[in-house]
Amino acid sequence: MDIQIGRGKVARRAYGIDEIALVPGRRTLDPSLADTSWSIGNLEREIPIIASAMDSVVDVRMAVLLSQLGALGVLNLEGIQTRYADPEPILDRIATVGKEEFVPLMQELYAEPIKPELVERRIKEIKEQGGIAAVSATPVGASKYGSIVAQAGADLFFVQATVVSTAHLSPDSIIPLDLAKFCQEMPIPVIVGNCVTYDVTLNLMKAGAAAVLVGIGPGAACTSRGVLGVGIPQATAVADCAAARDDYYQETGKYVPVIADGGLITGGDICKCIACGADGVMIGSPFARSAEAPGRGYHWGMATPSPVLPRGTRIKVGNTGSLEQILRGPAQLDDGTHNLLGALKTSMGTLGAKNIKEMQQVDVVIAPSLLTEGKVYQKAQQLGMGK
């Protein structure tokens, strides 16, 4: 229902993840019987969780470990890993610089040119160690490095920006990426994002996206909503985009997964996103807390180094355990940030959902809390992640 803000503007009520709750059904099942597997592109994974393509979250080692644990990690092809042959000293500098010097340092470090040979090398390093090579670039980066990524043997290509659409206007001197042509010509599945509306999701699927990322600015290390004022609360965004997926499937017989990206910290957040219609989720800060993460106990946004309009912040997340503990347990914390797979299975058992499809159909109620999705950073602080 539309709400009148004033005489000249009406708005639709939208809901964040913290404003909803899941309703138990008529049956329950043992969590061990819950099937959490899902497919993305031509891959099947046991765990519907993807680690964000952020320099504080995924490097070669993390990508391999996540693959071994049944999940997936995406490497940022326009970050530290492809600008420096030895990224370790660079990551040390980022972790030790003071708050006031952080953004200038990031702009300096990310001014180093991306080296095509490092793009190829990182992909091959992941593959040689038996990992799934999922990589990410902006639309401009996709144009530049798409052929290198394909030749190097990557498994998945994520084309990501704050907002992606199939109708992009540019100056005459700039040729925008033709998403439909790119998806058609790439020999590997192309995942596209980010978006938050039904219409854009439908258009991205028609363009050939193998999956669509949903979410603009809800993450703990992202400040796009504060800087740009752009975004839709995640529960509503996921539900709208999932409706586009279902309609596209009915029309074409092709099922394109919807991936909730951003603002998800606990197992409960993940469960609620899937109940809103997501097939999987992409998370950053929970994995940045692992002992193996490249961020050295810090987490920062992808747009922080922008020379024109920096967006994102560095938050101290600390190290709370190993990647295996965070993803599969055993949990040593009771705040929902350990054993994310166990949380999902237990929730599915409580709700009587045998698989992800059934989980998407469970009842949801509106349950407003004092903590809204627009205050993700405060939530991160409560969990000891924003100090």
C-alpha positions, 0 to 999 in steps of 0.5 A: 500500500502506498503511503503519502509522504507529502502532497507531491510524493508517495512511497511504498512500505518496505521491510528489513531483515530485522523487521520480520520473523519466521513462523513454525509450521504444522510439522518439524523434522530432524535437522540432519534431514534438511537438504541445504544444497543448491545450484549456481551456474553449472555447480552444485554446492552443499551450503548456499553461502558465498563469501563476498568479493572483498579484499578483507574476505577472500584471497586464494587461500580462502577461496580454496578453503571455502570450496573444500568446506562446501561453500564458495568464495569470490575473488575481487579481480580489481583489488589488492590481489591483482595489483600486487604480486605479494599482497601480504605487506599491503594488507599489513599496511591497511590493518595498521594505519590510523583511522584518519589516514585510512581512506588516503592510504586506500586511494594510494594503494588502489591506484596501482594498476591491475596487472593482467598476468596476476588476474590469470595467476590468481585463477590458476592458483585457486584451480591448482589447489582444487578450489572453485575459481569464482571471480568478480569485476565491475562492468568496466573490468569485465570488458577488460579482463573477461577473455583472460578470465575465461582462458585462465579456466575460471568457473564463475564470473560475477559482474558487480557494481553498486547498481547494475542495469541493462539500460545504462546511459554514458557519455559518447566517449564511454561504451557501456558493457553490453550485458546480454552480449557478454553473457552470451559470449562468455563460456562460463556462467555470469552472475550479475548484480546488484539490484533491488527491484522486480523489473531490473531483476527480470531484465538481467535474467532476460539478458542471460544472467546465470544468477542475480545478486540482490542488495544495495548498501545494507552491508556493515562495511558499506556506506552507499545508503548514507552517501547516496541515499540509494537502496531498499530494505533487504527483506522486501528487495529479496521478495520482489526479485524472487517474484521476478525469478518465479515469473521468469521461470514460468515464462521460459522454464529457466530457473535463475537463482536469486542471491541476497547480498549484504547486511547479513551477519547471523544465521538467523539473518540467512534463514530469513533471507531464504524464507523471503525467497533467496536461493543463496546468500553472499556475506562478508563480515562474518567471514572476515572474522575468521582466523584465515581471512586476509583482512587481519581482523578488519573489514572494508568496503569495495568502494572505499578506494574511489578517488572521486566519492569514497564509500565504505568504511573499515570496521574492526571485526576481530578474529573469533574462530576458524573458517570451519567453525564459522561455517560448519561449527562447532560453534564457540559463540552463542550470538549466531555468528558461528556454525551458519550451516547448523543454524540453517539446518536447525531453522529448517528443521524447526519450520519443517522445511526439507529443502531450500524450496520448502524454506522459501515457502514458510510463513513470515510475519512482520515483527518490528524491532528497535534495531532496523536494517538501516542500523546494521553498523550498530548491530555489528557493534553489538556483536563486537564487530564495529569497535 
